[in-house]
Amino acid sequence: MSRTVTARDELAGWLRLSLTPGIGGESRRKLLKAFGLPDAIFAANMGSLRSILNTTQAQNLLHPDRETAARIEAQIGATLDWAEISDNRIVTLADADYPQALLASANPPLLLYVRGRVELLNRSAFAIVGSRNATPQGMANAEAFAAALANAGLTIVSGLALGIDAAAHRGALSQGSAVEHGSTIAVIGTGADRLYPARNRELALDIAVRGVIVSEFPLNTAALAANFPRRNRIIAGLGLGCLVVEAAAQSGSLITARLAAEGGRDVFAIPGSIHSPLSKGCHALIKQGAKLVESAQDIIEELRWQPAANAPEDSGDASVAPSLPQNMAYLLDILGHDPCDIDTLASRSSLTAETLLAMLLQLELDGCVASLPGSRYQRIVSA
C-alpha cells in the first residue's frame, strides 16, 4: 500500500534538491524542466539524470555519502520545523506565492526562505540601494525617497545593510499601514534565521512583522562575503526599477544597478558633490545612461506609476529647514551642501571657532546639520 505524500514530504523534496552539493541553479532548473517536481527527479535512474548532470553530480543526488546524507536530512528536518512557526515560509518555484517578477528574471532561486508578510512578494516594488558608509545627507535622502515611493504604493526593496539600505527600510516603514501597497522587503545574504548586521537587529525584527525578510540561503548560513553579490540579483529582480543613492566607484550597489539594467529595469541615481567619493558611483551610472533624479516624483513619472488612491503627496526631498534665526540661517547658507571643517567656515564667516561650534551644535540639535569625522559638518536639510 503506497504512502500518501504530504505537503511536508513535497517540501522536503525541494529542500533536498536545493541542499545537494555540487549542483548549481541552472542544473536544478533543467532537472525540474525535464522531470517535473523534485520527487520525480529523485525517482529517476542514473542514466536519465546523466542527460543533464555529470556522473559525480548524479551520484551526489541519488546516492550521497553517509555523512552528506545525514547532514542534508538534519538540515531538512530543522528547516521544516522552522517553516511551521507562524509567519515563516518556504516558497518554491512551484508555489503561487513565488514572486512573479523574480520568476521572470535570468537566475531565479529554487526556493526562498521567508519571514513575515509573504503577500508583499507579489506587490509592485522598487529597489533602493547604496553605500554602507553613507553620509547623513545620503541617509536622509534614502529615507525620504523610500517614504514618498511607499506613499505612492510601491513596496521598497533593499538589502538590510547599514547606511542607505537601512534608511530605505525605515522610510518605507515610516508610512505605517495607511497606504495599501507600501511596506518593505529585506533581501539578506545570510540564513533567514540570522539577524545581520547586529546593529540592524531591531529594524530586522520590525520588518519581520510589518514587512518581509527574504533569503535564498539555507538556515544558519553565516554572513559570507560571496553571498552578498548573489543576493543583489534578487533585489534587482524584485523591483520595477532601482535607485542608487550614494555609491563609491567600486560599490556593490553598482552590481545591483547593473543586474537591474540587464533585467530590463529602469536605473536611477541621485547626483552629489564632485568632491565626494560616494558620488563617484552615481555619477558613473548617470554617464552610462541611468536617469538623474532629484525627487521621488521624477521616478514616479518615469515609471508611469499611478500612486495609490488617497496617498498624501510627498516629493521625496530630504527634510526642509525649520524657521531659523537670521544668524543661524546665514551659517547654514555659507555651509553649503558639501562637508566643511571649522577652519573653512571661520574663513567664510569671520566668526570665531568657539562661536561657530556653539551655533553648529544648535543646528545639529535642530536636525539641520550632522557632525562628521575630522571635525567636519554637513548640511542635511534642503533649504
N, C-alpha and C positions, 0 to 999 in steps of 0.2 A: 504494500500500500504506500503510495507516494506521500511525502510530507508536504503540507501546504506552505507555500513560500510567502512569508510575511513581508511587510514593508521594511522591517528591521533587517531581514535577510537580504532584500534588494539593495538597501543602503550599504550593507556590509560588502556586497559585491563591488559597488562603486568605490568604496574606500580601499578595498584590496587592490583594485586596478590602479588607483592613484598612488598607493604606497609601495607597489612593487618596484624595486630599484632597477635602474638601467633602462627604463622605458620613458621616453620623452613625451611631451604633449601631443606632437604631431602623430607619433606612432599610436598613441592611445585613441586619438580621434579616428585614425584609419581602421583600427580594430573595431570600434563602435560602428563605423560605416559598413564594414564587411560582415560583422556578426550580429549586430543589434545590441542588446543590453549586456552588461558585464557577465551575467550568469551564462549566456551563450558563449562568450569568449572563453570562460574557464571550462566550459564543457567541450570545447573544440580539441582536436588532436594536434600533435606536434606538427604534422605535415601541413595542416591547414594554416596554423599560425606562422609557419615558415614562409608563407606567401607575403607576409608583411614584416615579420621580425627576423632577426638573425638567430642562430642556434642558442646563443647564450641568453638572449632576451626571452625567447620562448621557454627555455629551461627555467629561468627565474620566475616566469609567470605561472607555469604549471607545476613545477617541482622545485621550489626554493629549498635551500639547505635548512636544516633543522633550526639553527639559530635565527636565520632570517624569518622563517615561517612563524616562529614563536614571537618574535618582535612585532611582526605585522599583526598577528592575531591579538596581541596585548593592546596595540595601538587602536585597532578596530573596536575592541571592547570598551576602552576608555572613551573613545570618540562617540560611540553610540550612547553611552551613559550621559555624556556631556550634552548631546543633542536632545535628550529627553528633559533637560532643565528648561524651565519656562523662558521663552524668548531666544533660545539657542536653536539654530537650524543648520542642516547641511543641505545646500541647494545644488543639485546636479544639472548637467546639461539637458537631461530629460524632464526636469522639473518646470512646471508652469511659472514658478516664481523666479526662474533664472533670468537675469536682466537681458532683455532682447537687444539692447544697444551693444552689450558686450558680446552676445552671441554672434552678432554680425561683424565683429572685429576679426583681425587676422589670426589671433592666437588666443582664443577664449580658454580659460581654465576648465579643467574637467569638472571640478566642483568648487564650491565656495563655502567657507565656514562663516556663519552669520550670527551676530549678536544684535538684537534689537528689532526695529520695525522693518521686516523683510519687504513689505509693500513698497518701501521707498526705492527699491532696486529697479522698479519699472516706472518710476516717475521721471519726468523730464529733468535733466540735471545739467550742471555746469561746473567745470573744474577750475579751481583757483589754487595756484602753487607758487612757491618762491623760496627764498633763502631761509635757512635755519638761523642765520646770524643777522636777522633783519634789523633795520633801523626802526626807531619808534614811529617815524612817519610812514614807513612801509607797512608796519603792522596796523596802524590806524587806517591806511588806505585799504588794506585787505579786509579788515573788519567792516568798513563802511560799504565797500563794493559787495561783499557777501550779504550783508543785511539788505541792501537795496535789491539785489537779484533774488534773494529769498522772498522779499516782499512782493516781487513780481511773479512769484510762483515757481521759481526754479529751485531744485534741491542742490545744495552746494557739495561738491566732491573735493576732498583733499586727502593728504596723507598722514595727518595726526603728528607731524614733526613739530619741533619747536619753531618759533618765528612765524612766518607767513601762514603756514598750514593751520596752526593753532588759532591764529587770529581769524582766518576764514571760517573755521568751525564755530568760533564764538559769535561771529557776526551773524551766521545763519541761525544759531540757537537763540540769539537775542530777540528774534521775531516771535518767539513763543508759539502758540497754537492758533493764532488768529488767521494765518494765511494757510489756505487749503493744501498747497503743494510745496511748502517750504522745507525746512529742516536740513539735515546734513548727512553725508555718507563719509565715513573714515575708512580708507583703504590702507591696511597696515602690512608691514613686512615681517611680522612675527606670527606665531600662533595666535588664534583669536582668544585664547585663554590667558594671554600675557598682555599687560598694560605697559607699553613702551612709547616714549621715554617716561621715566618715573615722574618727571616734573609735570607731565600732562595727565597724570592719573585721574584727578578729579574731573577733568574735561572728558576723558575717555568714558568714565562711569556715567556722566551726563549724556553723552552721545549714545551709549548703550541703552538708555531709557527713552530719550526723545528723538534720536536718530538711529543710525545703524552702523555697526562696525563690520568690516568685511576683510577676509583673508583667504588666500588660496593655499596657505602653508599649513601643514598638519599641526595639531595641538602641541604645545610645548616647544615649538620652534623658536630658537633664540634669535636675537637681533643680529643677524649676519649681514655684512656689508653687501654681499652679492644679491641678497633678496630684495633690496630696496629699488634698484633699477627694474627688476622684474615686476614689482607691484605698480610701477609707474604706468605700464601699459593698461592696467585695469582702470586707473584714474583717468587716463586719456580716453579709454573705450567707453566709459560710462557717460561722459559729458557730451552735450551738443557742441561745446567749444571749450577752450582752455585759456585762462588769463594768467600771465606771469607778472607778478607784482614787483619783485626785486630778484635779481639773479646775477651772480658773478659769471665771468666768461666761461668757466668750466662747470657750471652748476648742474646738478642732477635735474633741476626743473626744466632745463633745456631738452633733456631726454624726453620728458613728458610732453613738451611742446612739439618736438619732432614727431613723436608717435601719434599725437593728435592730428597733426597735419597730414601724416601718411595715411591716417584713417579717414581723411576727408572732413575733419572737423576744422572750424574756424579757430585761429590762434590770435590772441590779443596780448598786448604788452603795455604797461604803464611806463612812460619815459621818466628819466630822472636827471640828476646833475651829471654833466660830462666829467666831473671830477670824482664821482663816486664809483668805486669798484663794483658795487651792487647794481649799478645801472648798465654795466657793460653787456650783460647777457640780454637784457631787454632791448637795448639799442641794436644789438646784433640781430635779434629776431625781427625788429622793425625793418632793418635793412633787407632782410630775407623775405619780407612780404607780410609779416604779422601786422595786424591793424593797431595803430596807436590809439589809445583811449584815454580820456580824461574823466569820464564818469560812467556809471553803470548804464545810463541811458544810451551811450554810444554802443554798448554791447547789445542791449535790448533791440535797438533799431537795426543793427547789423544782422542779428539772428531773425529779425522779423517776428519777434516773440510777442504774443499778446499777454499782457500782465493779468494776474489773477483778478477776478471780479472784486471790487471794493478794496483793492490793495492800495495803501497810502502811497503817495508819491514820495520818492526818495532818490535823489540823483546818484547816491553812492560817493559823493565827495566826502573827504575827511571832515572832521568837526570844524565848525566855524568859531572864530574867536569871540568870546563874550565881550560885552561892552567894557572897555578898559580906560583907566585914567590916561590923560594925554601923554604923560612921560612913559608909561608902560607901552602904549600903542606905538610910540616913537621907537622904543628899544626893539619891539617886535618887528617893526618895519626895517630897521637897519640890520637886524639879524639875518634877514633874508630867508632863503629856503635850503641853503647848504649848511652843514655843520660848521661852527665857528668857535674859535677859542677866545678867552678873555682878553688877551693882548690885542687881537684884531678888533674886537668890539670896543675896547678902550680907545684905540686909534680912530675908529669911525665916529665915536660919540663924544670924545673928550671927557668922558666920565672916569672916575677912579675905579680901580678893580673892586674895591670894597663896596662902592655904590652899585656897581653892576651885579656883583654876586647877590646882594640883597634883593635887587629887582628881579634877577633871574630866578631866585628861589620863589618869589611870589608868583611869577609867571608859571613856574613848574607846578606849584600848588594849584593854580587855576587851570592846569591842563593845557597850557598854551605852548610850552617848550618841554623838552626832555634833556636830561644831562647824559652825556656820552663819555666813554673812556677818554683819558687825556685832557680832562678839564674843558671839554667842548660841549656846546649846546646846539640843539636843533629845534627849529620851529615845527610844531605838529598840528597847526591849525591853518585853514586855507585863507583866512582874511582877518 
